Amino acid sequence: MKSSKFNYFIPHKGKYIFFNGMSRRFFFVSEKNYATFLDVVSHPDTNSYAQRYAPFLERMKREGFVLDKDTDETELLRKKFEAQRNEDLYMLMILPTYRCNLSCWYCIQEHQNVNLTDEMVVRIKRHIKKYLTESGVKRFRLSWFGGEPLIAYKHLVDITSYAQSFCKKHHITYFSDVTTNSLLLTPDRIVELGHIGVRMFQITIDGCREKHNQVKRNKDNTAFDKALSNILEIVKNIPNVRCVLRINYSAETLEPEKIVNDINELIPAEYRQRIEISPHRIWQLDEASISNNEIDKLDSMVQNESYSLGALDRGLCYVDYKHFNCIFPNGNVDKCENESLEILKGVLTETGDIVWNGVHPFESYQTLSDKSECAQCKHVAFCMGPCPKRRNEMAQNSGKITCMYPDKDRIIQDVIVRYCENMSKCQL
């Protein structure tokens, strides 16, 4: 046997975390036993270990820490990537408008006055029917993004209702989700969205009440309270809903006590387990500027108050999936919702087909391609490499794909520690 090249042995709070990036399995080892366990896992072919630690090594083999000598881990990782990329799930994201009722400073969009037309709604319905009929997929996920998608509420309901009915008739598993600032939700709309199959809402806050209302300004300065009140209505009125409260944070807004206290004021204890809180650094900011201690404190407080904590696991971006497309407000198509309207590479035709302008670059510049240094990196099994848009830009600018992190060892290990701590708490 041999040791996996994706193993990590990370000191943490007087113990060590043994973690495998491929399998995502982990366990904690005391300082007293660390040297022995490390040597056994690192040299599993030692004759004395094979006999003395046979049950332990069998467990390590099941969990991916050790492997047969002839196992090609890079090939296993390629197969894992391809299996994910080729899932029998069609994910269709629709941006029905670029307009928004707010102006958050970190938003990547310019909020042009571009909206889906009635004709494009007809084409989208034809596309859903055609793709689901001809591709052979067994599952369909319809996602709404923007701008603020609820500005186009009529079109959202029309297309979502059609998709739900079509999938039910053809025995296709159906799921719909909406990313929204929630200010245009009402109790009636929440009930209606539940009836047409919306089973996930992602709603963002930007710190505590005071900080959030400074970023998301509405006329009566109640954006925070409205967002939390709508979350409460969602979990009260839609069975089996997944309601994600995303917390976008910076060094200035990362105030765990204030954030959790303000959330608790509006969410009674009996509903907290049904709300998933998912903290995320604002993407434009340097990770080194954010205190790990404050992030850990927020994670612990969220779990101590009985909320679910969003998973920290890394996975392939949905853009990498074979069966993923994004339809923009002008009716054109691309693979990434962050592309500019001027350079979209696909056209949605009257028949519901997507016609692409050549081979999409995301297909050429994969994480494990010859042009990528990720293929030789020990972190790739967990990190999964740069997002497709960044890979594309890197390859076009320099001819190769490089790491997106300035201090990758520290950053990846910090994420692994948070992942293991949070997963271990969830298993209690």
C-alpha positions as CSV (number, residue, x, y, z in Angstrom):
1,M,0.0,0.0,0.0
2,K,0.9,3.7,-0.3
3,S,-0.1,6.9,1.3
4,S,-2.5,9.2,-0.6
5,K,-1.0,12.4,-2.0
6,F,-4.1,14.2,-1.0
7,N,-3.6,13.7,2.8
8,Y,-3.3,16.6,5.2
9,F,-2.0,16.5,8.8
10,I,-2.9,19.9,10.3
11,P,-2.2,21.0,13.9
12,H,-5.3,22.5,15.5
13,K,-6.1,23.4,19.2
14,G,-3.7,20.9,20.7
15,K,-4.7,18.1,18.4
16,Y,-4.1,17.2,14.7
17,I,-6.6,16.8,11.9
18,F,-6.0,14.0,9.5
19,F,-7.9,14.9,6.4
20,N,-8.1,13.4,2.9
21,G,-9.0,15.9,0.1
22,M,-10.3,13.3,-2.3
23,S,-12.7,11.4,0.1
24,R,-13.4,14.4,2.5
25,R,-12.9,12.0,5.4
26,F,-11.2,13.2,8.5
27,F,-10.4,12.4,12.2
28,F,-8.7,14.0,15.1
29,V,-5.5,12.7,16.7
30,S,-4.1,13.7,20.1
31,E,-0.5,15.1,20.3
32,K,0.5,11.9,22.2
33,N,-0.5,9.6,19.3
34,Y,0.3,12.0,16.4
35,A,3.7,10.7,15.6
36,T,2.6,7.1,15.5
37,F,-0.5,7.7,13.4
38,L,1.4,9.9,11.0
39,D,4.1,7.2,10.5
40,V,1.5,4.5,9.9
41,V,-0.5,6.5,7.4
42,S,2.6,7.8,5.7
43,H,4.3,4.4,5.4
44,P,1.5,1.8,5.3
45,D,3.7,-0.8,3.6
46,T,5.9,-1.2,6.6
47,N,5.8,-4.9,7.5
48,S,5.3,-4.4,11.2
49,Y,2.5,-1.9,10.6
50,A,0.7,-4.2,8.2
51,Q,0.3,-6.7,11.0
52,R,0.0,-4.6,14.1
53,Y,-2.3,-2.0,12.7
54,A,-4.2,-4.1,10.2
55,P,-7.8,-3.0,11.2
56,F,-6.7,0.6,11.3
57,L,-5.1,0.4,7.8
58,E,-8.2,-1.3,6.4
59,R,-10.2,1.7,7.7
60,M,-7.7,4.1,6.2
61,K,-8.0,2.3,2.9
62,R,-11.8,2.6,2.9
63,E,-11.5,6.3,3.7
64,G,-8.9,7.0,1.0
65,F,-5.9,7.8,3.3
66,V,-4.0,4.8,1.9
67,L,-4.3,3.0,-1.4
68,D,-3.0,0.0,-3.4
69,K,0.4,0.7,-4.8
70,D,-0.7,0.6,-8.4
71,T,-3.6,3.1,-7.9
72,D,-3.3,6.2,-10.1
73,E,-4.9,9.0,-8.0
74,T,-4.7,11.5,-10.7
75,E,-6.8,9.3,-12.9
76,L,-9.3,8.7,-10.0
77,L,-9.6,12.4,-9.7
78,R,-10.2,12.9,-13.4
79,K,-13.0,10.2,-13.3
80,K,-14.5,12.0,-10.2
81,F,-14.5,15.3,-12.1
82,E,-16.0,13.8,-15.2
83,A,-18.7,12.0,-13.2
84,Q,-19.7,15.3,-11.7
85,R,-19.5,17.1,-15.0
86,N,-21.8,14.6,-16.7
87,E,-24.5,14.2,-14.1
88,D,-28.0,13.5,-15.5
89,L,-29.1,16.8,-14.1
90,Y,-30.0,19.8,-16.3
91,M,-29.4,23.1,-14.5
92,L,-30.9,26.1,-16.3
93,M,-30.2,29.6,-14.8
94,I,-32.4,32.5,-16.0
95,L,-31.6,36.1,-15.5
96,P,-35.0,37.7,-16.4
97,T,-33.8,41.2,-15.8
98,Y,-30.6,43.1,-15.1
99,R,-32.5,45.7,-13.1
100,C,-32.4,45.8,-9.3
101,N,-34.2,47.7,-6.6
102,L,-30.9,48.1,-4.6
103,S,-27.4,49.2,-5.4
104,C,-24.9,47.1,-3.3
105,W,-21.3,48.4,-3.7
106,Y,-19.8,45.0,-4.4
107,C,-22.4,43.9,-7.1
108,I,-20.7,42.8,-10.3
109,Q,-23.6,43.9,-12.6
110,E,-24.3,47.3,-14.0
111,H,-28.1,46.9,-13.8
112,Q,-28.9,47.9,-17.3
113,N,-32.6,48.2,-18.2
114,V,-32.7,44.9,-20.0
115,N,-35.6,42.5,-19.5
116,L,-36.9,39.3,-21.0
117,T,-39.6,39.8,-23.6
118,D,-42.8,37.8,-24.0
119,E,-41.3,36.3,-27.1
120,M,-38.2,35.1,-25.2
121,V,-40.5,33.5,-22.5
122,V,-42.0,31.4,-25.3
123,R,-38.6,30.4,-26.5
124,I,-37.5,29.4,-23.0
125,K,-40.5,27.2,-22.6
126,R,-39.7,25.5,-26.0
127,H,-36.1,25.1,-24.9
128,I,-37.1,23.4,-21.6
129,K,-39.3,21.0,-23.4
130,K,-36.8,20.3,-26.1
131,Y,-33.7,19.9,-23.8
132,L,-35.5,17.7,-21.3
133,T,-37.0,15.5,-24.1
134,E,-33.8,15.1,-26.1
135,S,-31.0,15.0,-23.6
136,G,-32.2,12.1,-21.5
137,V,-31.6,13.8,-18.2
138,K,-33.7,12.6,-15.3
139,R,-33.6,15.8,-13.1
140,F,-34.1,19.4,-13.8
141,R,-33.1,22.4,-11.7
142,L,-34.5,25.9,-12.6
143,S,-32.6,28.7,-11.0
144,W,-33.6,32.4,-10.9
145,F,-30.9,35.1,-10.6
146,G,-30.5,38.7,-11.6
147,G,-30.4,41.7,-11.1
148,E,-33.4,41.2,-8.8
149,P,-35.4,38.4,-10.4
150,L,-38.6,39.3,-8.6
151,I,-38.8,42.5,-10.6
152,A,-39.8,40.1,-13.4
153,Y,-42.3,38.2,-11.2
154,K,-44.8,37.6,-13.9
155,H,-42.3,35.9,-16.2
156,L,-40.7,34.0,-13.3
157,V,-44.1,32.5,-12.3
158,D,-45.0,31.7,-15.9
159,I,-41.9,29.8,-16.7
160,T,-41.6,28.1,-13.4
161,S,-45.2,26.9,-13.5
162,Y,-44.6,25.5,-17.0
163,A,-41.4,23.7,-16.0
164,Q,-43.2,22.2,-12.9
165,S,-46.1,20.9,-15.0
166,F,-43.8,19.5,-17.8
167,C,-41.6,17.7,-15.3
168,K,-44.5,16.2,-13.5
169,K,-46.1,14.9,-16.7
170,H,-42.8,13.4,-17.9
171,H,-41.7,12.0,-14.5
172,I,-38.6,14.2,-14.3
173,T,-37.4,15.2,-10.8
174,Y,-37.9,19.0,-10.5
175,F,-36.4,21.6,-8.3
176,S,-36.5,25.4,-8.5
177,D,-34.6,28.1,-6.5
178,V,-34.5,31.9,-6.3
179,T,-31.6,34.2,-5.3
180,T,-33.2,37.4,-4.1
181,N,-32.8,40.3,-1.8
182,S,-36.3,39.4,-0.7
183,L,-37.7,43.0,-0.5
184,L,-40.3,42.3,-3.2
185,L,-41.6,39.2,-1.5
186,T,-45.0,39.2,0.1
187,P,-46.9,36.5,2.1
188,D,-49.0,35.8,-1.0
189,R,-46.0,35.6,-3.3
190,I,-44.3,33.2,-0.9
191,V,-47.3,30.9,-0.9
192,E,-47.5,31.0,-4.7
193,L,-43.8,30.3,-5.2
194,G,-44.1,27.3,-2.9
195,H,-47.1,26.0,-4.9
196,I,-45.1,26.1,-8.2
197,G,-42.2,24.2,-6.8
198,V,-39.7,26.7,-5.5
199,R,-37.9,24.8,-2.8
200,M,-34.8,27.0,-2.2
201,F,-34.4,30.7,-1.5
202,Q,-31.0,32.4,-1.0
203,I,-31.3,35.7,0.7
204,T,-28.3,37.9,1.6
205,I,-27.6,40.1,4.5
206,D,-24.5,42.3,4.9
207,G,-23.7,42.1,8.6
208,C,-25.8,43.2,11.5
209,R,-29.0,45.3,11.1
210,E,-27.1,48.6,11.1
211,K,-24.4,47.6,8.6
212,H,-26.9,45.8,6.4
213,N,-29.1,48.8,6.1
214,Q,-26.1,50.9,5.1
215,V,-25.4,48.6,2.2
216,K,-28.9,47.7,1.2
217,R,-30.7,51.0,1.5
218,N,-34.5,51.2,1.0
219,K,-36.8,54.1,1.6
220,D,-37.7,53.3,5.2
221,N,-34.4,51.8,6.2
222,T,-35.9,48.5,7.1
223,A,-34.1,46.2,4.6
224,F,-32.7,43.9,7.3
225,D,-36.0,43.4,9.1
226,K,-37.9,42.8,5.9
227,A,-35.3,40.2,4.8
228,L,-35.5,38.3,8.1
229,S,-39.3,38.5,8.3
230,N,-39.6,37.1,4.8
231,I,-37.3,34.2,5.7
232,L,-39.5,33.4,8.6
233,E,-42.6,33.5,6.3
234,I,-40.8,31.1,3.9
235,V,-40.0,28.5,6.5
236,K,-43.5,28.8,8.0
237,N,-45.4,28.4,4.7
238,I,-43.3,26.1,2.3
239,P,-42.8,22.5,3.4
240,N,-39.3,21.0,2.9
241,V,-37.9,24.3,1.8
242,R,-34.2,25.1,2.0
243,C,-33.8,28.7,3.1
244,V,-30.2,29.9,2.9
245,L,-29.3,33.1,4.7
246,R,-26.1,34.2,3.1
247,I,-23.9,36.6,5.2
248,N,-21.6,38.6,3.0
249,Y,-18.9,39.9,5.3
250,S,-15.8,42.1,5.3
251,A,-13.4,42.9,8.1
252,E,-15.6,45.9,9.0
253,T,-18.9,44.0,9.0
254,L,-17.8,40.7,10.6
255,E,-19.3,41.3,14.1
256,P,-20.6,37.8,15.2
257,E,-22.4,38.9,18.4
258,K,-24.3,41.8,16.7
259,I,-25.1,39.7,13.6
260,V,-26.5,36.7,15.5
261,N,-28.3,38.8,18.1
262,D,-30.1,40.9,15.4
263,I,-31.1,37.7,13.5
264,N,-32.4,36.1,16.7
265,E,-34.6,39.1,17.4
266,L,-36.7,38.2,14.3
267,I,-36.4,34.4,14.1
268,P,-38.0,32.4,17.0
269,A,-36.0,29.5,18.3
270,E,-38.5,26.8,16.9
271,Y,-37.7,27.9,13.3
272,R,-34.0,28.2,13.5
273,Q,-33.1,24.6,12.5
274,R,-34.8,25.2,9.2
275,I,-32.6,28.1,8.2
276,E,-29.1,27.5,6.9
277,I,-26.7,30.3,7.5
278,S,-23.8,30.5,5.1
279,P,-21.1,33.1,5.7
280,H,-19.1,34.3,2.7
281,R,-16.3,36.8,2.4
282,I,-17.1,39.5,-0.2
283,W,-15.2,38.2,-3.2
284,Q,-13.3,41.5,-4.0
285,L,-11.6,41.5,-0.6
286,D,-8.3,39.9,0.4
287,E,-8.8,36.8,2.6
288,A,-5.8,37.8,4.7
289,S,-7.6,40.9,5.9
290,I,-10.3,38.8,7.6
291,S,-9.8,37.4,11.1
292,N,-10.1,33.6,11.3
293,N,-11.0,34.0,15.0
294,E,-14.0,36.1,14.1
295,I,-15.1,33.7,11.4
296,D,-14.8,30.8,13.8
297,K,-16.8,32.7,16.4
298,L,-19.6,33.4,13.9
299,D,-19.7,29.7,12.9
300,S,-19.9,28.6,16.6
301,M,-22.5,31.1,17.5
302,V,-24.7,30.1,14.5
303,Q,-24.6,26.4,15.5
304,N,-25.0,27.2,19.2
305,E,-28.2,29.1,18.4
306,S,-29.5,26.0,16.5
307,Y,-29.2,27.3,12.9
308,S,-27.8,25.0,10.3
309,L,-24.4,26.0,9.0
310,G,-23.8,26.0,5.3
311,A,-21.3,23.4,4.1
312,L,-17.8,24.6,3.4
313,D,-17.0,21.8,1.0
314,R,-15.5,22.8,-2.3
315,G,-17.1,21.5,-5.5
316,L,-17.0,22.0,-9.2
317,C,-18.6,25.3,-10.3
318,Y,-22.0,24.6,-12.0
319,V,-20.5,26.3,-15.1
320,D,-18.3,23.2,-15.5
321,Y,-21.3,20.9,-15.8
322,K,-22.2,19.5,-19.2
323,H,-25.8,20.1,-18.7
324,F,-25.8,23.8,-17.6
325,N,-26.8,26.9,-19.4
326,C,-27.5,30.5,-18.4
327,I,-30.1,32.6,-20.3
328,F,-29.7,36.3,-20.1
329,P,-32.3,39.1,-20.1
330,N,-31.7,39.8,-23.8
331,G,-32.5,36.1,-24.6
332,N,-28.9,35.1,-25.4
333,V,-27.0,32.3,-23.7
334,D,-23.7,31.6,-22.1
335,K,-22.1,29.3,-19.5
336,C,-21.4,31.9,-16.8
337,E,-23.8,34.4,-15.4
338,N,-20.9,36.9,-14.9
339,E,-20.3,37.4,-18.6
340,S,-21.0,40.7,-20.3
341,L,-24.1,41.0,-22.6
342,E,-21.8,42.1,-25.4
343,I,-19.8,38.8,-25.6
344,L,-22.4,36.1,-25.0
345,K,-21.5,33.0,-27.1
346,G,-24.9,31.4,-27.5
347,V,-28.2,32.3,-29.1
348,L,-31.6,30.9,-28.1
349,T,-33.5,30.3,-31.4
350,E,-37.3,30.3,-32.1
351,T,-37.3,26.6,-31.9
352,G,-35.8,26.5,-28.4
353,D,-32.3,25.4,-29.6
354,I,-29.1,26.9,-28.4
355,V,-26.7,27.8,-31.2
356,W,-23.1,28.3,-30.0
357,N,-20.5,30.4,-31.7
358,G,-17.8,27.7,-31.9
359,V,-16.5,25.5,-29.1
360,H,-17.0,27.2,-25.7
361,P,-13.7,28.1,-24.1
362,F,-14.7,26.6,-20.8
363,E,-14.6,23.2,-22.5
364,S,-11.0,23.8,-23.6
365,Y,-9.6,25.0,-20.3
366,Q,-10.4,22.5,-17.7
367,T,-8.9,22.3,-14.2
368,L,-6.9,19.1,-15.0
369,S,-5.9,20.1,-18.6
370,D,-2.3,20.1,-19.8
371,K,-2.4,23.9,-19.6
372,S,-3.2,23.9,-15.8
373,E,-0.7,23.7,-13.0
374,C,-3.6,22.5,-10.8
375,A,-3.1,19.0,-12.2
376,Q,0.1,18.7,-10.2
377,C,-1.1,20.4,-7.0
378,K,-2.0,18.5,-3.8
379,H,-4.8,20.9,-3.1
380,V,-6.8,20.3,-6.3
381,A,-8.9,17.4,-5.0
382,F,-10.4,19.7,-2.4
383,C,-10.0,23.2,-4.0
384,M,-11.2,22.1,-7.4
385,G,-9.2,24.9,-9.1
386,P,-10.1,28.4,-10.2
387,C,-13.6,29.2,-11.4
388,P,-14.1,28.6,-15.1
389,K,-14.2,32.3,-16.0
390,R,-10.9,32.9,-14.2
391,R,-9.4,29.8,-16.0
392,N,-10.5,31.1,-19.3
393,E,-9.0,34.6,-18.6
394,M,-5.7,33.0,-17.4
395,A,-5.4,30.8,-20.4
396,Q,-6.1,33.6,-22.8
397,N,-3.7,36.0,-21.1
398,S,-0.7,33.7,-20.3
399,G,-1.4,30.4,-22.0
400,K,-1.7,28.5,-18.8
401,I,-3.9,28.2,-15.7
402,T,-2.3,29.1,-12.4
403,C,-3.3,29.2,-8.7
404,M,-5.9,31.8,-7.7
405,Y,-4.6,32.0,-4.2
406,P,-1.6,34.2,-3.1
407,D,-0.9,31.9,-0.1
408,K,-2.6,28.7,-1.1
409,D,-1.2,26.4,1.7
410,R,-2.5,28.6,4.5
411,I,-5.8,29.4,2.8
412,I,-6.7,25.8,1.9
413,Q,-5.7,24.5,5.3
414,D,-7.8,27.2,7.0
415,V,-10.8,26.1,5.0
416,I,-10.2,22.4,5.7
417,V,-10.0,23.2,9.5
418,R,-13.3,25.1,9.3
419,Y,-14.9,22.3,7.3
420,C,-13.8,19.5,9.7
421,E,-14.9,21.5,12.8
422,N,-18.3,22.3,11.3
423,M,-18.9,18.7,10.0
424,S,-17.9,17.2,13.4
425,K,-20.4,19.5,15.2
426,C,-23.1,18.5,12.7
427,Q,-22.5,14.9,13.5
428,L,-23.0,15.3,17.2
